[in-house]
Amino acid sequence: MRIQLSDHFTYSRLLRFTLPSIAMMIFTSIYSIVDGFFVSNYVGKTAFAAINMVSPAFAILGAFGLMIGAGGTAIVGRTLGEKKPDEANAYFSMLIYIVLGIGVFVGIAGFILIPFLSRLLGADDAMLSNCILYGRTILFGTPFFMLQFAIQSFFITAEKPKLGLFITIFSGVSNILLDALFIIGFKWGLFGAAFATAFSQAAGTIIALIYFSRKNDSLLRLTLKTRFYGRVLLKACTNGSSEMVANIAASVVTILYNYQLMRFLGADGVAAYGVLMYASFVFSAIYYGYAMGCAPIVSYQYGAGNRKELKNIFKKSLSLVGIAGISMLIISKLLSVPLAGTFVGYDKELYELTLHAFQIYSFSFLLIGYNVFGSAFFTALNDGLVSAAISFLRTFVFEIGSILILPALFGIDGIWFAVIIAELAAALITSFFFYFKRNRYHYI
């Protein structure tokens, strides 16, 4: 039976509705992980360090798509809750076209600037050619990459999360198969990894666009009967600014990690951090997927004025996020040895460094979900300012500050502890906003 945004959500119904978006985010995170596995084991650790060096720049591009998707979903979901489907489709269509246009422009600019950006990100002479080759190939798919992030949110609002999941799985499996074919079979090396990723992203996004552009039984459809809604775009950007801030900040944080690690450990430090990031991508994807999945419900119920159901979603979400945090910590401890062995087991010193870092870094998984949900919850309530404040403080202030200060005090271990300190401080800020805004939105 199809679950609707207007339903009452039990734990079971909430998990069934959000599970496709969780799986979507996990498979999305697989892109860089799969590239990393094949490149590290079949091309070499220098190439592996190179893709980890430039990947943060690509994540920034995806952040713009995620901003418009997450922020636009809040507006479209609220408009649907107000029983205005034609307006909702017009807003949805405009936002998708905007993302497509930005993607084309940014892709061209990035292709030209990638040598300069690679140097700016810290690539040394050994890495530079690899960074340029991988970066320019990936940038061909920039419009599809950005649209992929935007359109995932709208699948949930359209009450079609399973279809979004199917398309994401198709893209993820395609990436895995093409990586194996291009890198192992055709011996294309780093170019093969990048081409496989760009092609699989484009294929999945085109399928999604075809679905929404045709007559369908979802709540949304792409239409030419739209125009430029400046206020809607501004509101979408404001609402989704926290998601953009979080992604850009995460990229800036990764750049700083790489900078500090190059100072302390060289390319091995960047490679070790890359393995941590792959694990973090998957665990964080679960939290982001849940937040993405329940956000349209929050927006709809807020638009419908249903305070009782808003309280229900808030309470159940905090319980689920808490259970997930404990589970993630346990799982990360159990998987640290096989993960390190899978990616860098061919180099004993690099393996031991990665394992040590993993044992410290894994404690951050206890709190990430709480902070991610807090930011997304306020985005869904159309309170982009609070959402952005949580994301900005969490990353740009707390984590960047920790990365710059702690290594000076505690050496290399200070780098691995930085994220734990940042998430702890962010959890206090998130709790403050939950308490401070309770009477305005009535979720408690």
Secondary structure, DSSP 8 states (H G I E B T S, - for coil): ----TTS---HHHHHHHHHHHHHHHHHHHHHHHHHHHHHHHHT-HHHHHHHHHHHHHHHHHHHHHHHHHHHHHHHHHHHHHTT-HHHHHHHHHHHHHHHHHHHHHHHHHHHHHHHHHHHHTT--HHHHHHHHHHHHHHHTTHHHHHHHHHHHHHHHHTT-HHHHHHHHHHHHHHHHHHHIIIIIIS--HHHHHHHHHHHHHHHHHHHHHHHHHS--SSS----S-----HHHHHHHHHHTHHHHHHHHHHHHHHHHHHHHHHHHTTHHHHHHHHHHHHHHHHHHHHHHHHHHHHHHHHHHHHHHT-HHHHHHHHHHHHHHHHHHHHHHHHHHHHHHHHHHHHHHTT-HHHHHHHHHHHHHHGGGHHHHHHHHHHHHHHHHTT-HHHHHHHHHIIIIIIIHHHHHHHHHHHTHHHHHHHHHHHHHHHHHHHHHHHHHTHHHH---
